[in-house]
Structure formats: structure tokens, C-alpha cells
């Protein structure tokens, strides 16, 4: 990607009518990779023959999944091969501790990687036989199953930290110790052999739905993102955003938000999106008058929003489709309006910053839009193609496969974007490596879900949520949101959603929330937990680029995204909320969307305390109350919200208060 000040198609800098701030160092691509790894898992960088072996293994993993899309492979061996590749690469690439030399691989990790391959190969060879031994596993099943379980937990520890594997161990312990729990939490207990059979030999444990989705969908979309990046699409998306909206007082902020949306889908990672974009646009934001913390907040909020944005949502979205047995196109449809509302919230905050004089007018020197589209517009074709293929009835796997083929083909329209053999190999390698943390996460999540289903704990937890909330809709939603935010403090988005899908979502359904809305609520809050203090990783990562205080960056990020925390309530408070998921008559969908937009605008103005100028305290109260009313589905409440909002605007205009610029934070 081009950096600020680079030649060619990239953003070449800015013309600043105000005194320029001396530009600081901009991280290079290697520095960006280092930053992403610091917050998403540090990996080894071996040299010599070992580096070649690992690259070959990663490329073979990628090619296997491409081939498997068109071949028929039974579920158990398909998932076992996927996990075998994943475990081997994780144990070779991720050090057991941060103190180990990153340029060498200890023989112990090599032996563990080989052992992981053996445990998975056993299932591939004997998958028909072991299917009949789930309840009474034999000695080889128990030995290899125990080893596989330990290796999966260790792989998750290396990629995501201690919390997820410790949670899985706690659930396994619950499976053993059921008779010792009191009341409704007790159960008959399961023997060691029964649990190993469930976890290793069946499709209800390690090899459950989460890993199945990782093996059939997530890995392909990860490879697609890597191919787009290798062809230079990321640089084009940034330049396109600058060309579209960069030439305005609020232009830098708008451009960062638009680029976050375009970059984040193929990237699939809020941290990677924020860091990559920050390395390019931080000098421009600084010249526009953004403080280090406010710029970091803008980058973090935009980056995490891309995980809920069509056409490529986060990994959990594919699990939603699998759990609900719907097309991935349905999940895309449900996500459209919530995504618009999320980004609208950020854009309104940016506009208020500009209106208050918190930023200076800076014009980004991007190429003319027409020339940019004529030269590099082909990068957009594969993104559009995914939706077209889904509309034509293709499965998500086939849609992304043909979109990958299209991305490779159109890259040859220009010499500088052509995916040559070397670039293809590098992209396949990078794509396979990017999927490793998801492989470990979904395997361990399968353990948790397996115990929940085996013991009935998921239904018991749902009953607890209903008991604490009195079975009332609003208290149940509030309690569910709190549970999801707490889960998200320690778990990745995918794991947080999977756990909530079998514990929290059933409680929501029981109080009358439609099933799609219940799962979108859990997904949305699992994503928003990534920008919730005190563990918002994107904020810490971006602060390393901007030099800002990470904790102040975190709170400002939360402020940018705060009104968006109400969005999941819009489609769950009443059955009419399904209109915001594009489910219902056209007029009802339009009315629900427009009133939600109006409500969000009023809410942002009230929280920020600004209309034409600074808002008085009672104007802010009216705006917040009106915004909340507008965001609740229903014609009577909408009219009340409009009246409150109109009263606030009328009072503000009648007051004639002069505009008073505010300093940047």
C-alpha cells in the first residue's frame, strides 16, 4: 500500500492552509506486521530450509481447501485434515512463550507438530470405524483423542492466550464433576472415555459446527482477502476513499471511515485494518488537526466496524448461517442496515468535529476519481461478484471461489497488479497463516459447545438469564448485552459469539425475539466488545503508530461507537424490528430505516452537545429522549420522538447562540 507522501497512485500527501505539523515516521509494511502480531499473536520467522518447509505446508493447506471445494469429502476427514494442517503450522509458527528465539524451532515443537498430524491422520484413515465407537472408544481412540485434545488447547493458548483454553478445561471439568453440583446445575456426570469419545470421535466436539465452518467457508474468505491484498486492492481502496470524500474539512475522517469499510471486509481483522490504515493516513489526520488519541479512536472504531460489514463479515457470520440453516446471503441482508447505522454514527461524530472547528481543512492529494477508476476500478469487480454469485444461487464457498478466480484474472489488466506465480504463492502462504488463529478458536469452541450440549448446560444458563430478568424482554436484552460484553473482554469475537449462541440466544428467543434477530444481537455485541474498555486491542495497536495514550484512545473510541451500542436493540425490542434486517414489506422497511437514522442523528447530537452550535443542557435532554424514541419501532413512539427532536431544534434556533469552535481533544 502506498503511504502518505509516496509517488504514484497512493495518497501523495496534503496541502494544508494552516501551519503544517512536521510529519513523523510512518511505519513500513514490516513494522505494521510486527504491530499486528504483537496484539494478535507473535509468530516465529525461521530461516533457511525450515522457512521453505513451513511455506510449502501453508501453500499446500491453501491449495487443499481450494481443491476440497469442488471435491466430495466426508465431514469428519475434511475437518480433521483442516485441523491437522492448522495444528502443525501453529505449533511450528507460534512459540510456546515470548522468551523463545523467533528464528529457530525447538525440536519439541517439531515433534508436537508431527504428533498432531498423526492424531488427525488416524481419523482420516479410520473415520468410518470410529463413528461406531463414540460411546465406547477403544484404547487407541483414548490415547490419540487425549493427545488431540491437549494439542488443541495448547494451540489455542499460543494463538489467543490463556482464557479460552482455561474456559474449555472448566467446561470439561463440569462434564466430569456433574454429580457434585447442586440443584439444577447438577447432572449424572460423564466418564473420561465418554468425554473423549464425544470430543474426538464425533462431530459434536472438536470437529463440530464451528470447525466445520472454518474448514469450508472461513479459510476460503481468508485466502480471498490475501489475494486481494497481494494484487494491490488495499492501496486502491484507500485512494478511492480519499478521492471520493477527502476534499473537505471533514474529508480525512470521512476517508478513513470509508477505507476502513473497504479494507476491513477482506482483512477480517479489526486490529489489522486499523493498523494498516493508520500507517497510511496518520500523517494526513495529524495535519488536519486530529490529536493522536482522536485519530487512533477513529481508526479503531472504523476498523472493528468492518467485521459487521457486507459482503464479507467476520468469521462468526458464517457460523450464524450454519446454525440457522440459512444462506450466507440472508446474513448479508440482515447486516446491511445495522452496518449503515454503525458507520453513520461514526460519520456524524466526524461531522460534528468539523463543525466545532476541532479539525483544520486539509485537502488530500489523491488521484482524480475518474482516472483512478479507469486504471484500477477492476479491483471492485470481485467484491461485487460475490453478491452476484450468491444472488444467482451459488453457495458461499462457490461464490468466493469464483470471485477469487475473477480477482486473479482481472489483476493481469495491469502489470503492477498482476498476480504472478511468486505473488500467488506469497498470497496463499499469507492467507493460510491468517486463518490459523480461527482454526484454533473454532476447535476449542467446539469443545465448549460439545459439553454444553452433552450436559444441557446451555439450556440451564438460558433459564438463569430468564430467571434473573424475570422473563421480561428489556431486562433480558440488557442482561444479554452485559454477558456478551463480559465475554468479549477475554474471548475473540468468534469464540464469544459461539458461546453466546448456545447460551444467550436461546433466552432471547424465549422472550419473543425472532431467531435471526437474536443471533444478530449476539454477533453485534460480540463485535462491539472489541471497542469496549478496558481490553480494546485495536486501540493499543493504533496507539503504537500515533504515539497517543492507549487508554484515552480507548475511551474516545468507545465514545465514537457509543450510540451504535443501541442499534442491536432496534431489531430486538419488537417484531417490527425485523424490518431493520430487511425482512418485511418495503414501506415498513423504509420507515424503520429512516426513523432509525433520524433517531441516531438526534442521539449523536445530544451526546456530543452540538447542533448549529453548542447545545444547552435541556436541548441535549430533548435530543437524547427524541433519539431513543425514534429508534424504538412503532408509529406512535416515532411521532413522539419527532416531536421531541423538533422541539430541541426549535429551541436551539430560537436561542440564536453563536457558534463557538472547540479545540481538538
C-alpha positions as CSV (number, residue, x, y, z in Angstrom):
1,X,0.0,0.0,0.0
2,X,1.2,3.5,-0.7
3,X,2.0,5.7,2.2
4,X,1.4,9.4,2.7
5,X,3.9,11.2,0.6
6,X,4.6,8.3,-1.8
7,X,4.6,8.7,-5.6
8,X,2.1,7.2,-8.0
9,X,-1.4,6.2,-7.2
10,X,-1.1,6.4,-3.4
11,X,-2.1,9.4,-1.4
12,X,0.8,11.7,-2.0
13,X,0.4,14.0,1.0
14,X,-1.8,17.0,1.7
15,X,-2.0,20.7,1.1
16,X,-2.5,22.4,4.4
17,X,-3.7,26.0,4.5
18,X,-2.9,26.0,8.2
19,X,0.6,25.7,9.6
20,X,1.8,22.2,8.9
21,X,2.8,19.8,11.6
22,X,6.1,18.2,11.0
23,X,5.5,14.7,9.8
24,X,6.7,11.8,12.0
25,X,7.9,8.4,10.9
26,X,5.4,6.2,9.1
27,X,5.7,2.5,9.8
28,X,6.6,0.3,6.9
29,X,4.8,-2.9,6.0
30,X,7.2,-5.0,8.1
31,X,6.5,-2.7,11.1
32,X,2.8,-3.0,10.5
33,X,3.1,-6.8,10.5
34,X,5.0,-6.6,13.8
35,X,2.3,-4.5,15.4
36,X,-0.5,-6.8,14.3
37,X,1.4,-9.8,15.6
38,X,2.1,-8.1,18.9
39,X,-1.7,-7.9,19.6
40,X,-2.9,-10.9,17.7
41,X,-0.1,-13.4,18.4
42,X,3.6,-13.2,17.8
43,X,4.9,-15.8,15.2
44,X,8.3,-17.2,14.5
45,X,10.3,-16.2,11.4
46,X,12.5,-19.2,10.8
47,X,15.2,-19.0,8.1
48,X,16.7,-21.5,5.6
49,X,15.2,-24.9,4.9
50,X,12.7,-24.6,7.8
51,X,11.2,-21.5,6.3
52,X,10.7,-23.3,3.0
53,X,9.1,-26.3,4.7
54,X,6.6,-24.1,6.5
55,X,5.8,-22.1,3.4
56,X,5.2,-25.3,1.5
57,X,3.0,-26.6,4.2
58,X,0.9,-23.4,4.3
59,X,0.6,-23.3,0.5
60,X,-0.5,-26.9,0.4
61,X,-3.1,-26.2,3.1
62,X,-4.5,-23.4,0.9
63,X,-4.5,-25.5,-2.2
64,X,-6.1,-28.4,-0.4
65,X,-9.1,-26.2,0.6
66,X,-9.4,-24.8,-2.9
67,X,-9.5,-28.4,-4.3
68,X,-11.8,-29.6,-1.5
69,X,-14.4,-27.0,-2.5
70,X,-15.0,-28.9,-5.7
71,X,-14.5,-32.4,-4.3
72,X,-16.7,-34.5,-2.1
73,X,-15.0,-35.2,1.2
74,X,-17.0,-36.5,4.2
75,X,-17.3,-34.1,7.1
76,X,-15.1,-35.9,9.7
77,X,-12.0,-36.4,7.5
78,X,-12.5,-32.9,5.9
79,X,-12.4,-31.2,9.3
80,X,-9.6,-33.5,10.6
81,X,-7.3,-32.6,7.6
82,X,-8.1,-28.9,8.2
83,X,-7.3,-29.2,11.9
84,X,-4.2,-31.2,11.1
85,X,-2.7,-28.5,8.9
86,X,-3.7,-25.8,11.4
87,X,-2.2,-27.5,14.4
88,X,1.0,-28.4,12.7
89,X,1.5,-24.8,11.4
90,X,0.5,-23.3,14.8
91,X,3.0,-25.4,16.7
92,X,5.7,-24.6,14.3
93,X,5.0,-20.9,13.9
94,X,3.8,-19.8,17.3
95,X,6.3,-20.0,20.1
96,X,5.3,-21.6,23.4
97,X,6.5,-18.4,25.2
98,X,7.7,-14.9,24.3
99,X,11.2,-15.7,25.5
100,X,11.9,-18.2,22.8
101,X,14.1,-17.3,19.8
102,X,11.8,-16.4,16.9
103,X,14.3,-17.6,14.3
104,X,14.5,-21.2,15.4
105,X,12.0,-24.0,16.0
106,X,12.7,-26.2,19.1
107,X,12.7,-29.9,18.4
108,X,9.9,-30.3,20.9
109,X,7.6,-28.2,18.8
110,X,8.6,-30.1,15.7
111,X,7.7,-33.4,17.5
112,X,4.4,-31.9,18.7
113,X,3.5,-30.9,15.1
114,X,4.2,-34.4,13.9
115,X,2.1,-35.8,16.7
116,X,-0.8,-33.5,15.7
117,X,-0.6,-34.8,12.2
118,X,-0.7,-38.4,13.5
119,X,-3.8,-37.8,15.6
120,X,-5.7,-36.3,12.7
121,X,-4.4,-38.9,10.1
122,X,-5.9,-41.6,12.4
123,X,-9.3,-40.1,12.0
124,X,-8.9,-39.7,8.2
125,X,-8.0,-43.3,7.8
126,X,-10.5,-44.8,10.3
127,X,-13.3,-42.3,10.3
128,X,-15.9,-45.0,9.3
129,X,-14.9,-47.3,12.1
130,X,-14.6,-44.7,14.9
131,X,-18.1,-43.4,14.2
132,X,-19.4,-46.6,15.9
133,X,-17.2,-46.3,18.9
134,X,-18.2,-42.8,20.1
135,X,-19.8,-44.1,23.3
136,X,-17.3,-46.9,23.9
137,X,-13.9,-45.8,22.5
138,X,-11.1,-48.3,22.3
139,X,-7.6,-47.7,23.7
140,X,-6.1,-46.2,20.6
141,X,-9.0,-43.8,20.4
142,X,-8.5,-42.7,24.0
143,X,-4.7,-42.2,23.7
144,X,-4.9,-40.3,20.4
145,X,-8.0,-38.4,21.5
146,X,-6.4,-37.2,24.7
147,X,-3.3,-36.1,22.8
148,X,-5.5,-34.3,20.2
149,X,-7.4,-32.5,23.0
150,X,-4.2,-31.4,24.7
151,X,-2.7,-30.2,21.4
152,X,-5.9,-28.2,20.5
153,X,-5.8,-26.5,23.9
154,X,-2.1,-25.7,23.6
155,X,-2.7,-24.3,20.0
156,X,-5.4,-22.0,21.3
157,X,-3.2,-20.9,24.2
158,X,-0.4,-19.9,21.8
159,X,-2.7,-18.1,19.4
160,X,-5.3,-16.4,21.7
161,X,-3.9,-16.6,25.2
162,X,-4.9,-18.5,28.3
163,X,-8.5,-17.5,28.8
164,X,-10.2,-19.6,26.0
165,X,-8.3,-22.9,26.8
166,X,-8.9,-22.5,30.5
167,X,-12.6,-21.9,29.9
168,X,-12.7,-25.2,27.8
169,X,-10.9,-27.0,30.7
170,X,-13.5,-25.6,33.1
171,X,-16.3,-27.0,30.9
172,X,-14.6,-30.4,30.6
173,X,-14.3,-30.4,34.4
174,X,-18.0,-29.7,34.6
175,X,-18.6,-32.7,32.4
176,X,-16.7,-34.9,34.9
177,X,-18.0,-33.4,38.1
178,X,-21.7,-33.1,37.3
179,X,-22.9,-35.1,40.4
180,X,-21.2,-32.7,42.8
181,X,-23.1,-29.6,41.6
182,X,-26.2,-28.6,43.5
183,X,-29.7,-28.3,42.2
184,X,-30.4,-27.6,38.5
185,X,-26.7,-27.3,37.8
186,X,-26.0,-31.0,38.6
187,X,-26.1,-33.9,36.2
188,X,-25.1,-37.6,36.2
189,X,-21.6,-37.0,35.2
190,X,-19.6,-38.5,32.3
191,X,-16.6,-40.7,32.3
192,X,-13.3,-39.9,30.8
193,X,-13.8,-42.3,27.9
194,X,-17.3,-40.9,27.2
195,X,-16.0,-37.3,27.1
196,X,-13.0,-38.3,24.8
197,X,-15.4,-40.1,22.5
198,X,-17.7,-37.1,22.3
199,X,-14.8,-34.6,21.8
200,X,-12.6,-36.6,19.4
201,X,-14.7,-39.3,17.6
202,X,-18.0,-37.4,17.0
203,X,-19.0,-34.3,15.2
204,X,-20.3,-32.8,18.4
205,X,-17.0,-31.8,20.0
206,X,-13.7,-30.6,18.4
207,X,-15.0,-31.3,15.0
208,X,-18.4,-29.6,15.5
209,X,-20.1,-26.9,13.5
210,X,-17.6,-24.1,14.4
211,X,-14.6,-26.1,12.9
212,X,-16.7,-27.2,10.0
213,X,-17.4,-23.6,9.1
214,X,-13.8,-22.8,9.4
215,X,-12.9,-25.6,7.1
216,X,-15.4,-24.9,4.4
217,X,-16.0,-21.1,4.4
218,X,-13.7,-19.0,6.6
219,X,-10.4,-20.4,5.2
220,X,-11.6,-19.5,1.6
221,X,-12.6,-16.0,2.5
222,X,-9.2,-15.5,4.2
223,X,-7.5,-16.7,1.1
224,X,-9.6,-14.3,-1.0
225,X,-8.6,-11.4,1.3
226,X,-4.9,-12.3,0.9
227,X,-5.2,-12.4,-2.9
228,X,-6.9,-9.0,-3.0
229,X,-4.1,-7.6,-0.8
230,X,-1.4,-9.1,-3.0
231,X,-2.9,-7.5,-6.1
232,X,-2.8,-4.0,-4.5
233,X,-6.5,-3.7,-3.9
234,X,-5.9,-2.4,-0.4
235,X,-4.0,0.6,-1.7
236,X,-6.7,1.2,-4.3
237,X,-9.4,1.2,-1.6
238,X,-7.6,3.9,0.4
239,X,-7.0,6.0,-2.6
240,X,-10.6,5.6,-3.7
241,X,-11.8,6.8,-0.3
242,X,-9.6,9.8,-0.4
243,X,-10.7,10.7,-3.9
244,X,-14.4,10.3,-3.1
245,X,-14.6,12.2,0.2
246,X,-11.1,13.5,1.1
247,X,-11.5,17.0,-0.3
248,X,-13.5,18.6,2.6
249,X,-12.9,19.9,6.1
250,X,-14.2,16.5,7.4
251,X,-12.6,14.7,4.5
252,X,-9.7,12.9,6.2
253,X,-12.1,11.5,8.8
254,X,-14.6,10.5,6.1
255,X,-11.9,8.9,4.0
256,X,-10.6,6.9,6.9
257,X,-14.1,5.6,7.7
258,X,-14.8,4.7,4.1
259,X,-11.4,3.0,3.7
260,X,-12.0,1.1,7.0
261,X,-15.2,-0.3,5.5
262,X,-13.5,-1.3,2.2
263,X,-10.3,-2.7,3.7
264,X,-11.8,-4.4,6.7
265,X,-14.0,-6.9,4.9
266,X,-11.2,-8.7,3.0
267,X,-8.9,-8.3,6.0
268,X,-11.4,-9.8,8.5
269,X,-9.5,-8.3,11.5
270,X,-10.2,-5.0,13.2
271,X,-6.6,-4.8,14.5
272,X,-5.1,-5.4,11.1
273,X,-7.4,-2.9,9.4
274,X,-6.8,-0.2,12.0
275,X,-3.0,-0.6,12.0
276,X,-2.7,-0.9,8.2
277,X,-4.8,2.2,7.6
278,X,-3.2,4.1,10.5
279,X,0.3,3.6,8.9
280,X,-1.0,5.3,5.7
281,X,-3.3,8.0,7.0
282,X,-2.0,9.1,10.4
283,X,0.2,11.9,8.9
284,X,-2.8,13.2,7.0
285,X,-5.0,13.1,10.1
286,X,-2.3,14.9,12.1
287,X,-2.1,17.7,9.6
288,X,-5.9,18.0,9.8
289,X,-5.6,18.7,13.5
290,X,-6.6,15.3,14.9
291,X,-4.8,14.6,18.2
292,X,-3.1,11.2,18.4
293,X,-5.8,9.9,20.6
294,X,-8.7,11.1,18.5
295,X,-7.1,9.8,15.3
296,X,-6.5,6.4,17.0
297,X,-10.1,6.3,18.1
298,X,-11.3,7.0,14.6
299,X,-9.1,4.3,13.1
300,X,-10.1,1.7,15.8
301,X,-13.9,2.4,15.6
302,X,-13.8,2.2,11.8
303,X,-11.7,-1.0,11.7
304,X,-13.9,-3.0,14.0
305,X,-17.0,-1.9,12.2
306,X,-15.7,-3.7,9.1
307,X,-16.2,-7.0,10.8
308,X,-20.0,-6.5,10.7
309,X,-20.0,-5.1,7.1
310,X,-21.2,-6.9,4.0
311,X,-20.3,-8.5,1.7
312,X,-17.5,-10.1,3.9
313,X,-18.4,-10.1,7.5
314,X,-16.4,-11.6,10.4
315,X,-15.9,-15.3,10.8
316,X,-18.8,-15.6,13.2
317,X,-21.2,-14.6,10.4
318,X,-20.6,-17.9,8.6
319,X,-21.4,-19.8,11.8
320,X,-24.7,-17.8,12.0
321,X,-25.7,-19.1,8.6
322,X,-24.7,-22.7,9.6
323,X,-26.6,-22.6,12.9
324,X,-29.8,-21.1,11.5
325,X,-29.5,-23.2,8.3
326,X,-29.9,-20.2,6.0
327,X,-28.0,-18.9,3.1
328,X,-25.0,-16.6,3.7
329,X,-26.8,-14.1,1.5
330,X,-29.5,-13.9,4.2
331,X,-26.9,-13.0,6.8
332,X,-25.6,-10.3,4.4
333,X,-29.1,-9.0,4.0
334,X,-29.6,-8.8,7.8
335,X,-26.4,-6.9,8.2
336,X,-27.0,-4.1,5.7
337,X,-28.9,-1.6,7.8
338,X,-27.1,-2.2,11.1
339,X,-23.8,-1.6,9.2
340,X,-25.2,1.6,7.7
341,X,-26.3,2.8,11.2
342,X,-22.9,1.9,12.7
343,X,-20.9,3.9,10.2
344,X,-23.4,6.7,10.2
345,X,-22.8,7.1,13.9
346,X,-19.1,7.5,13.3
347,X,-19.6,9.8,10.3
348,X,-21.9,12.0,12.4
349,X,-19.3,12.3,15.1
350,X,-16.7,13.3,12.4
351,X,-19.0,15.9,11.0
352,X,-19.6,17.4,14.5
353,X,-15.8,17.5,15.0
354,X,-15.5,19.5,11.8
355,X,-18.5,21.8,12.7
356,X,-17.0,22.6,16.0
357,X,-13.7,23.6,14.4
358,X,-11.9,20.7,16.0
359,X,-10.1,19.9,12.7
360,X,-8.4,22.1,10.1
361,X,-9.2,22.0,6.4
362,X,-6.7,19.7,4.6
363,X,-7.0,18.6,1.0
364,X,-5.7,15.0,0.4
365,X,-3.7,14.8,-2.8
366,X,-5.4,11.7,-4.2
367,X,-5.6,10.9,-8.0
368,X,-8.8,12.2,-9.8
369,X,-11.6,9.8,-9.2
370,X,-12.2,9.1,-12.9
371,X,-8.6,8.3,-13.6
372,X,-8.4,6.1,-10.5
373,X,-11.5,4.1,-11.5
374,X,-10.3,3.7,-15.1
375,X,-6.9,2.5,-14.1
376,X,-7.7,0.4,-11.0
377,X,-11.5,0.1,-10.8
378,X,-11.3,-3.6,-11.7
379,X,-10.4,-4.3,-8.0
380,X,-14.1,-3.8,-7.2
381,X,-15.3,-6.4,-9.6
382,X,-14.7,-9.5,-7.3
383,X,-16.4,-7.8,-4.3
384,X,-19.5,-7.2,-6.4
385,X,-19.2,-10.7,-7.9
386,X,-19.5,-12.4,-4.5
387,X,-23.0,-10.9,-4.1
388,X,-23.9,-11.6,-7.7
389,X,-23.0,-15.3,-7.4
390,X,-24.9,-15.6,-4.1
391,X,-28.0,-14.0,-5.8
392,X,-27.6,-16.5,-8.6
393,X,-27.9,-19.3,-6.1
394,X,-24.3,-20.3,-5.6
395,X,-23.2,-21.4,-2.1
396,X,-20.9,-19.1,-0.2
397,X,-17.9,-21.4,-0.9
398,X,-18.5,-21.5,-4.6
399,X,-19.2,-17.7,-4.7
400,X,-15.9,-16.8,-3.1
401,X,-14.0,-19.4,-5.2
402,X,-15.2,-17.9,-8.5
403,X,-14.6,-14.4,-7.0
404,X,-11.1,-15.4,-6.2
405,X,-10.6,-16.6,-9.8
406,X,-12.0,-13.3,-11.1
407,X,-9.7,-11.4,-8.8
408,X,-6.7,-13.3,-10.2
409,X,-7.8,-12.8,-13.8
410,X,-8.5,-9.1,-13.6
411,X,-5.2,-8.5,-11.8
412,X,-3.5,-9.1,-15.1
413,X,-5.1,-6.0,-16.6
414,X,-2.1,-4.1,-15.3
415,X,1.5,-5.1,-15.0
416,X,1.9,-3.6,-11.5
417,X,-1.1,-5.5,-10.1
418,X,-0.7,-8.9,-11.9
419,X,-0.7,-11.8,-9.5
420,X,2.4,-13.6,-10.8
421,X,3.3,-17.1,-9.6
422,X,5.5,-15.6,-6.9
423,X,2.8,-13.2,-5.7
424,X,0.2,-16.1,-5.8
425,X,2.5,-18.3,-3.6
426,X,3.0,-15.4,-1.1
427,X,-0.7,-14.7,-1.0
428,X,-1.6,-18.4,-0.4
429,X,1.0,-18.6,2.3
430,X,-0.2,-15.4,4.0
431,X,-3.9,-16.5,3.7
432,X,-3.3,-19.9,5.3
433,X,-1.3,-18.3,8.1
434,X,-4.1,-15.7,8.7
435,X,-6.6,-18.5,9.3
436,X,-4.6,-20.3,12.0
437,X,-6.0,-18.4,15.0
438,X,-9.5,-19.1,13.7
439,X,-8.7,-22.8,13.4
440,X,-7.6,-23.0,17.0
441,X,-10.5,-20.8,18.2
442,X,-13.2,-22.8,16.5
443,X,-11.7,-26.2,17.6
444,X,-11.7,-25.1,21.3
445,X,-15.2,-23.5,20.9
446,X,-16.3,-26.9,19.6
447,X,-15.2,-28.4,22.9
448,X,-17.2,-25.9,24.9
449,X,-20.3,-26.3,22.7
450,X,-20.0,-30.1,22.9
451,X,-20.0,-30.0,26.7
452,X,-22.9,-27.6,26.7
453,X,-25.0,-29.9,24.5
454,X,-24.0,-33.1,26.3
455,X,-24.8,-31.8,29.8
456,X,-27.7,-29.5,28.9
457,X,-25.8,-26.6,30.5
458,X,-26.7,-24.2,27.6
459,X,-30.4,-24.5,28.4
460,X,-29.7,-24.2,32.1
461,X,-27.8,-21.0,31.5
462,X,-30.7,-19.6,29.4
463,X,-33.0,-20.4,32.2
464,X,-30.8,-18.5,34.6
465,X,-30.8,-15.5,32.3
466,X,-34.6,-15.6,32.1
467,X,-34.9,-16.0,35.9
468,X,-32.6,-13.0,36.6
469,X,-34.5,-10.9,34.1
470,X,-38.0,-12.0,35.2
471,X,-38.7,-13.2,31.7
472,X,-39.2,-9.6,30.6
473,X,-37.9,-8.6,27.2
474,X,-35.9,-5.4,28.0
475,X,-34.2,-6.8,31.1
476,X,-33.3,-9.9,29.2
477,X,-31.7,-7.8,26.4
478,X,-29.8,-5.7,28.9
479,X,-28.5,-8.7,30.8
480,X,-27.6,-10.5,27.5
481,X,-25.7,-7.4,26.4
482,X,-23.7,-7.3,29.6
483,X,-22.9,-11.0,29.4
484,X,-21.6,-10.6,25.8
485,X,-19.5,-7.6,26.7
486,X,-18.0,-9.5,29.6
487,X,-17.3,-12.5,27.4
488,X,-15.7,-10.2,24.9
489,X,-13.3,-8.8,27.4
490,X,-11.4,-12.1,27.3
491,X,-12.5,-14.1,24.2
492,X,-12.1,-13.4,20.5
493,X,-15.2,-12.3,18.6
494,X,-15.8,-15.8,17.1
495,X,-15.5,-17.6,20.4
496,X,-17.6,-15.0,22.2
497,X,-20.4,-15.4,19.6
498,X,-20.2,-19.2,19.6
499,X,-20.6,-19.5,23.4
500,X,-23.4,-16.9,23.4
501,X,-25.2,-18.6,20.5
502,X,-25.9,-21.7,22.7
503,X,-26.4,-19.8,26.0
504,X,-27.7,-16.3,25.5
505,X,-29.5,-16.5,22.1
506,X,-32.0,-19.2,23.3
507,X,-33.0,-17.0,26.2
508,X,-33.7,-14.1,23.7
509,X,-35.8,-16.4,21.5
510,X,-37.8,-17.5,24.6
511,X,-38.8,-13.9,25.4
512,X,-40.1,-13.4,21.8
513,X,-37.1,-12.2,19.8
514,X,-37.1,-13.7,16.3
515,X,-34.3,-16.1,15.9
516,X,-32.4,-14.2,13.2
517,X,-32.6,-11.0,15.4
518,X,-31.4,-12.9,18.4
519,X,-28.3,-14.2,16.7
520,X,-27.6,-10.8,15.0
521,X,-27.8,-9.3,18.5
522,X,-25.2,-11.7,19.9
523,X,-23.0,-11.2,16.9
524,X,-23.2,-7.4,17.0
525,X,-22.4,-7.3,20.7
526,X,-19.6,-9.8,20.3
527,X,-18.0,-7.4,17.8
528,X,-18.7,-4.2,19.9
529,X,-16.9,-5.8,22.8
530,X,-13.7,-5.2,20.8
531,X,-14.1,-1.5,21.3
532,X,-15.2,-1.7,24.9
533,X,-12.8,-0.7,27.7
534,X,-10.6,-2.0,29.2
535,X,-9.3,-4.5,26.6
536,X,-9.8,-2.9,23.2
537,X,-6.8,-4.3,21.3
538,X,-7.2,-2.1,18.3
539,X,-6.7,1.0,20.4
540,X,-3.4,-0.3,21.9
541,X,-2.1,-1.3,18.5
542,X,-3.0,2.0,16.8
543,X,-1.5,4.0,19.7
544,X,1.8,2.5,18.8
545,X,1.6,4.3,15.5
546,X,0.1,7.6,16.6
547,X,2.0,7.8,19.8
548,X,-1.2,8.5,21.7
549,X,-2.2,7.4,25.2
550,X,-3.9,4.0,24.6
551,X,-6.4,4.4,27.5
552,X,-7.6,7.8,26.3
553,X,-7.7,6.4,22.8
554,X,-9.9,3.6,24.1
555,X,-12.4,5.9,25.8
556,X,-12.6,8.1,22.7
557,X,-13.2,5.0,20.6
558,X,-16.0,4.0,22.9
559,X,-17.5,7.5,22.6
560,X,-17.4,7.3,18.8
561,X,-19.2,4.0,18.8
562,X,-21.4,4.6,21.9
563,X,-24.7,5.3,20.0
564,X,-24.1,2.2,18.0
565,X,-24.4,0.1,21.1
566,X,-28.2,0.8,20.9
567,X,-28.5,-0.5,17.3
568,X,-29.0,-4.2,18.3
569,X,-31.9,-3.1,20.5
570,X,-33.7,-1.7,17.4
571,X,-34.2,-5.0,15.8
572,X,-35.0,-7.0,19.0
573,X,-37.4,-4.7,21.0
574,X,-40.4,-5.7,18.9
575,X,-41.2,-8.0,16.0
576,X,-41.3,-4.8,13.8
577,X,-37.6,-4.5,14.4
578,X,-37.1,-7.3,11.8
579,X,-37.8,-4.5,9.3
580,X,-34.3,-3.2,10.0
581,X,-32.9,-6.6,9.0
582,X,-34.6,-6.0,5.6
583,X,-37.3,-8.5,6.5
584,X,-40.8,-7.2,5.8
585,X,-42.9,-5.1,3.4
586,X,-40.9,-2.5,1.5
587,X,-42.7,0.6,3.0
588,X,-42.2,-0.8,6.6
589,X,-38.5,-1.4,5.9
590,X,-38.1,2.1,4.6
591,X,-39.9,3.7,7.5
592,X,-38.0,1.7,10.1
593,X,-34.7,2.6,8.4
594,X,-35.5,6.4,8.1
595,X,-36.7,6.7,11.7
596,X,-33.6,4.8,13.0
597,X,-31.4,7.1,11.0
598,X,-33.2,10.2,12.4
599,X,-33.1,8.8,15.9
600,X,-29.4,8.0,15.7
601,X,-28.7,11.6,14.4
602,X,-30.6,13.1,17.3
603,X,-28.8,10.8,19.8
604,X,-25.4,11.7,18.4
605,X,-26.2,15.4,18.5
606,X,-27.4,15.1,22.1
607,X,-24.5,13.0,23.3
608,X,-22.0,15.4,21.6
609,X,-23.9,18.5,22.7
610,X,-23.9,20.2,19.3
611,X,-26.4,21.3,16.7
612,X,-25.7,24.6,14.9
613,X,-23.6,25.5,17.9
614,X,-23.2,24.2,21.5
615,X,-26.5,22.8,22.8
616,X,-27.9,23.8,26.1
617,X,-28.5,21.0,28.7
618,X,-32.3,20.8,28.2
619,X,-31.8,20.7,24.4
620,X,-29.5,17.8,24.9
621,X,-32.0,16.0,27.1
622,X,-34.7,16.5,24.4
623,X,-32.4,15.3,21.7
624,X,-31.4,12.1,23.6
625,X,-35.0,11.4,24.6
626,X,-36.3,12.0,21.0
627,X,-33.5,9.9,19.5
628,X,-34.3,7.0,21.9
629,X,-38.0,7.2,20.9
630,X,-37.3,7.3,17.2
631,X,-35.1,4.3,17.5
632,X,-37.9,2.2,19.1
633,X,-40.0,0.6,16.4
634,X,-43.6,1.8,16.3
635,X,-45.6,4.7,14.7
636,X,-46.8,6.4,18.0
637,X,-43.3,6.3,19.5
638,X,-41.8,7.6,16.3
639,X,-44.2,10.6,16.3
640,X,-43.3,11.3,19.9
641,X,-39.6,11.2,19.0
642,X,-40.0,13.5,16.1
643,X,-41.9,16.0,18.3
644,X,-39.1,15.9,21.0
645,X,-36.4,16.3,18.3
646,X,-38.2,19.2,16.6
647,X,-38.7,20.9,19.9
648,X,-35.0,20.7,20.6
649,X,-34.1,22.1,17.2
650,X,-36.7,24.9,17.6
651,X,-35.4,25.9,21.0
652,X,-31.8,25.9,19.7
653,X,-32.6,28.1,16.7
654,X,-34.7,30.4,18.8
655,X,-31.8,30.9,21.2
656,X,-29.6,32.3,18.5
657,X,-26.5,31.2,20.2
658,X,-23.4,32.0,18.2
659,X,-21.1,29.2,17.0
660,X,-18.2,28.6,19.3
661,X,-15.4,26.5,17.9
662,X,-14.0,23.8,20.2
663,X,-10.4,22.6,20.4
664,X,-9.5,19.1,19.3
665,X,-9.2,16.6,22.0
